Amino acid sequence: MHPESLPAENASRPNQGEQAYQRIRRDILACRLLPGVIVTEPELMAGYGIGKSSCLIALTRLGHENFVVSRPRKGYQIAPVMVKDVEEIFTLRVQLEPLAARLTVGRVSIARLRELEAACRVRHPAPLPDQIDRFMDANKAFHLEIARASGNERLLHTLTGLLDEMSRLVALGFNAQGIKPEIKHDHNAMIAAFEDGDSKKAELIARRHIETFQSMTMEKVYASLSETGAPLPLLAGRFG
């Protein structure tokens, strides 16, 4: 059978699988699917309104990214969050983001950074988990714009993965504590350093920013984890 003669529903499966992957991944990052819990294919198919092939495509991709682990005869475990994970993520961020800031001086759009920084401060009349999601999206966009402008593709790729993992930490820690994270004035100070063409200052501010956010976030996450990384029942997930 020629490809053009395939039924329309078969041709659409890759797209449906991509959509399923994006939706499930989003809920893992937002801790709507809690770290450490076991989910099954039938549960995911029912919860997301997807077919078996789309579900398998999504789970395969999520497995490659280490967001889920297959548990034979049980289902799939959402990757736990361990204290070690928190420490490793911040250890890398505090090294890589100051480097990105230094490399970016003279190469980044100041207007674009101001636009992204403003988005971090928008207040939404929405439930706290949705507010945290929107904040983390805007904050991630700000930091990745800096990494992208550095011109170093490997640096951008690495920071993209770290900031995705960061989203899980923030969702777990701040949702559990019932507060929204704040960034104070570091973004604007960084923008001013870029505008002045001061690479040393940009690097120092970036380091201070990560260290401050590290202290604030680790306190919340540690309050939300046992030493084994057990999930919190009060963050019961929802499919959507």
Backbone torsions as a table, in degrees:
resi	resn	phi	psi	omega
1	MET	NA	132.5	179.0
2	HIS	-74.1	150.3	-179.2
3	PRO	-54.7	-36.4	-176.6
4	GLU	-69.7	-15.2	-178.5
5	SER	-96.2	1.6	178.5
6	LEU	-65.7	145.8	176.8
7	PRO	-58.1	148.5	-177.1
8	ALA	-58.5	-36.9	-177.2
9	GLU	-67.1	-32.8	176.4
10	ASN	-67.5	-40.8	-178.9
11	ALA	-65.2	-27.2	-176.2
12	SER	-87.8	-8.4	-175.0
13	ARG	-59.6	-44.3	178.4
14	PRO	-56.7	-40.7	179.4
15	ASN	-66.1	-40.5	178.2
16	GLN	-65.5	-37.9	177.1
17	GLY	-64.0	-40.6	177.1
18	GLU	-62.9	-43.6	179.2
19	GLN	-63.8	-41.9	178.0
20	ALA	-62.4	-43.8	177.7
21	TYR	-58.2	-47.6	-177.8
22	GLN	-63.8	-41.1	-177.8
23	ARG	-68.3	-44.9	-179.8
24	ILE	-68.1	-41.6	178.9
25	ARG	-60.0	-42.2	179.8
26	ARG	-60.4	-41.6	-178.5
27	ASP	-73.1	-27.5	173.5
28	ILE	-67.9	-46.3	-179.2
29	LEU	-64.1	-33.3	-179.3
30	ALA	-87.2	1.5	-178.3
31	CYS	60.3	26.2	168.4
32	ARG	-74.9	-30.3	165.0
33	LEU	-100.6	109.0	-168.7
34	LEU	-68.5	142.3	173.1
35	PRO	-55.4	132.2	175.1
36	GLY	92.0	-13.9	-177.4
37	VAL	-78.1	157.3	176.7
38	ILE	-100.1	130.4	175.0
39	VAL	-123.6	154.5	178.9
40	THR	-114.9	161.7	177.2
41	GLU	-57.7	-47.5	178.8
42	PRO	-59.0	-38.1	178.2
43	GLU	-62.9	-45.0	-179.6
44	LEU	-67.4	-41.3	179.5
45	MET	-61.1	-42.7	179.4
46	ALA	-72.5	-42.7	-176.3
47	GLY	-67.0	-34.7	-177.6
48	TYR	-104.9	-2.2	179.8
49	GLY	63.4	44.4	-176.8
50	ILE	-122.3	161.8	177.8
51	GLY	-85.7	171.8	-176.8
52	LYS	-62.8	-43.2	-177.7
53	SER	-65.8	-40.8	178.0
54	SER	-64.3	-39.4	179.0
55	CYS	-63.3	-42.6	-179.4
56	LEU	-67.2	-38.7	176.7
57	ILE	-60.3	-46.5	-179.0
58	ALA	-63.0	-46.0	-177.7
59	LEU	-66.2	-36.4	178.0
60	THR	-62.8	-46.3	179.6
61	ARG	-65.6	-41.8	179.7
62	LEU	-66.1	-33.4	175.6
63	GLY	-65.8	-40.5	177.7
64	HIS	-62.9	-29.6	179.5
65	GLU	-90.3	2.8	179.5
66	ASN	65.0	26.1	175.1
67	PHE	-88.4	-22.6	174.0
68	VAL	-135.2	154.1	178.7
69	VAL	-129.5	128.8	178.6
70	SER	-68.4	131.0	176.3
71	ARG	-119.5	99.2	-176.1
72	PRO	-49.9	134.5	178.9
73	ARG	67.7	4.5	178.0
74	LYS	-120.7	-44.5	-176.5
75	GLY	139.5	-133.9	-179.1
76	TYR	-131.0	133.1	177.9
77	GLN	-95.3	129.5	171.9
78	ILE	-68.2	130.4	-174.3
79	ALA	-52.3	126.7	178.1
80	PRO	-66.8	160.2	170.9
81	VAL	-108.6	123.1	-178.8
82	MET	-111.1	157.4	175.5
83	VAL	-55.1	-38.6	178.8
84	LYS	-59.2	-38.3	179.3
85	ASP	-62.4	-43.6	-179.2
86	VAL	-59.3	-47.5	-177.3
87	GLU	-65.1	-41.6	-178.5
88	GLU	-66.7	-41.1	-179.5
89	ILE	-61.0	-46.0	-178.5
90	PHE	-71.5	-33.3	176.7
91	THR	-59.3	-41.1	179.4
92	LEU	-74.0	-42.4	-179.0
93	ARG	-61.1	-41.7	-175.8
94	VAL	-69.7	-18.1	174.6
95	GLN	-90.2	-42.3	-170.9
96	LEU	-83.5	-37.3	-176.0
97	GLU	-71.2	-38.4	172.0
98	PRO	-60.6	-37.5	175.8
99	LEU	-61.4	-45.4	179.2
100	ALA	-60.7	-42.0	-179.7
101	ALA	-62.7	-42.2	-179.9
102	ARG	-64.5	-43.0	-178.7
103	LEU	-68.8	-23.1	-172.0
104	THR	-85.1	-19.0	-177.9
105	VAL	-54.4	127.6	-179.8
106	GLY	86.0	-0.3	-175.1
107	ARG	-124.3	-10.3	-172.9
108	VAL	-102.1	150.8	177.1
109	SER	-80.1	114.4	179.3
110	ILE	-63.7	-40.8	-179.6
111	ALA	-61.2	-41.3	-179.9
112	ARG	-66.4	-40.8	178.8
113	LEU	-64.3	-38.9	178.0
114	ARG	-64.4	-38.2	178.2
115	GLU	-63.7	-44.6	-179.2
116	LEU	-69.7	-36.4	178.7
117	GLU	-65.0	-39.8	178.4
118	ALA	-62.1	-36.0	-180.0
119	ALA	-65.1	-27.5	178.5
120	CYS	-67.6	-21.1	-173.6
121	ARG	-104.2	-1.1	179.2
122	VAL	-66.1	131.9	178.6
123	ARG	-98.9	128.2	-177.9
124	HIS	-111.7	136.0	174.6
125	PRO	-78.9	72.1	-174.5
126	ALA	-137.9	163.1	175.5
127	PRO	-56.6	151.4	-175.9
128	LEU	-52.6	-46.1	179.7
129	PRO	-57.0	-37.8	178.6
130	ASP	-70.5	-36.9	176.4
131	GLN	-62.0	-42.4	179.2
132	ILE	-65.5	-41.4	176.9
133	ASP	-56.5	-48.3	-176.4
134	ARG	-67.4	-38.6	176.5
135	PHE	-61.7	-45.9	-177.5
136	MET	-67.0	-34.3	175.4
137	ASP	-62.1	-45.9	-178.2
138	ALA	-68.7	-41.2	179.9
139	ASN	-65.2	-41.8	177.6
140	LYS	-61.3	-43.3	-179.5
141	ALA	-61.1	-39.4	179.2
142	PHE	-62.2	-50.0	-176.4
143	HIS	-68.9	-35.9	179.7
144	LEU	-73.8	-27.0	174.6
145	GLU	-62.7	-39.2	177.0
146	ILE	-66.0	-46.8	179.7
147	ALA	-63.0	-40.4	-179.5
148	ARG	-62.6	-41.4	-178.6
149	ALA	-68.9	-18.0	178.8
150	SER	-64.8	-24.0	-179.1
151	GLY	82.9	1.1	-179.3
152	ASN	-99.7	104.1	-174.6
153	GLU	-65.6	-36.3	179.6
154	ARG	-68.2	-37.4	176.6
155	LEU	-63.9	-44.2	178.4
156	LEU	-61.4	-45.4	-178.8
157	HIS	-61.8	-44.5	-178.5
158	THR	-65.2	-44.3	-179.1
159	LEU	-68.5	-31.6	176.7
160	THR	-60.1	-45.8	178.4
161	GLY	-65.3	-41.4	179.7
162	LEU	-64.0	-39.5	-179.1
163	LEU	-72.0	-29.4	172.5
164	ASP	-64.0	-46.0	178.0
165	GLU	-64.7	-33.7	177.0
166	MET	-61.1	-36.4	179.3
167	SER	-59.5	-39.6	178.5
168	ARG	-64.8	-42.2	-179.3
169	LEU	-62.5	-44.7	-178.5
170	VAL	-66.0	-44.3	179.6
171	ALA	-61.3	-42.1	-179.5
172	LEU	-67.7	-49.9	-174.9
173	GLY	-72.6	-47.6	-173.4
174	PHE	-79.7	-34.7	174.6
175	ASN	-61.3	-43.5	-177.8
176	ALA	-64.2	-35.2	-178.8
177	GLN	-88.6	-7.6	174.6
178	GLY	72.8	30.8	178.5
179	ILE	-136.5	160.5	178.6
180	LYS	-101.3	136.5	178.8
181	PRO	-66.1	152.3	177.6
182	GLU	-126.2	151.9	-177.1
183	ILE	-111.8	-5.5	179.6
184	LYS	54.6	-126.8	-169.5
185	HIS	-114.1	6.6	-173.8
186	ASP	-63.7	-38.2	180.0
187	HIS	-60.6	-45.8	-179.3
188	ASN	-66.6	-36.6	177.3
189	ALA	-64.8	-37.9	177.7
190	MET	-66.0	-42.6	178.5
191	ILE	-59.9	-41.6	179.4
192	ALA	-62.6	-39.1	178.6
193	ALA	-66.1	-39.6	176.1
194	PHE	-63.4	-41.4	-178.9
195	GLU	-64.5	-35.3	179.3
196	ASP	-81.0	-8.4	-177.8
197	GLY	69.7	28.3	-175.3
198	ASP	-101.2	94.7	-175.2
199	SER	-67.2	-37.1	179.9
200	LYS	-65.1	-43.1	179.6
201	LYS	-66.1	-41.6	178.8
202	ALA	-60.2	-41.5	179.8
203	GLU	-64.9	-43.6	-179.4
204	LEU	-65.4	-41.7	-180.0
205	ILE	-66.3	-41.3	178.4
206	ALA	-60.6	-42.0	178.7
207	ARG	-64.8	-45.6	179.0
208	ARG	-60.8	-39.9	-179.3
209	HIS	-61.9	-46.0	-179.7
210	ILE	-66.6	-42.0	-178.8
211	GLU	-64.8	-39.5	178.0
212	THR	-65.6	-45.9	-179.8
213	PHE	-67.0	-33.3	177.6
214	GLN	-60.9	-48.8	-178.9
215	SER	-60.2	-43.9	-178.1
216	MET	-67.2	-43.1	-174.9
217	THR	-74.8	-43.4	-177.6
218	MET	-61.9	-37.3	177.9
219	GLU	-58.9	-43.0	-178.4
220	LYS	-71.7	-41.3	-178.2
221	VAL	-68.4	-42.2	179.1
222	TYR	-60.9	-33.3	177.5
223	ALA	-70.2	-16.5	-174.6
224	SER	-106.8	1.2	-176.5
225	LEU	-128.4	145.6	164.9
226	SER	-85.8	176.4	-179.8
227	GLU	-64.4	-21.9	179.7
228	THR	-93.3	0.6	178.9
229	GLY	77.8	28.1	-179.7
230	ALA	-64.7	140.4	-180.0
231	PRO	-74.2	159.8	180.0
232	LEU	-93.1	125.5	178.8
233	PRO	-59.2	-31.8	-175.2
234	LEU	-69.9	-9.6	176.3
235	LEU	-98.4	34.1	-176.4
236	ALA	-48.1	129.9	-173.0
237	GLY	-74.3	167.3	173.6
238	ARG	-140.5	146.1	176.2
239	PHE	-91.3	146.4	177.6
240	GLY	-169.4	NA	NA
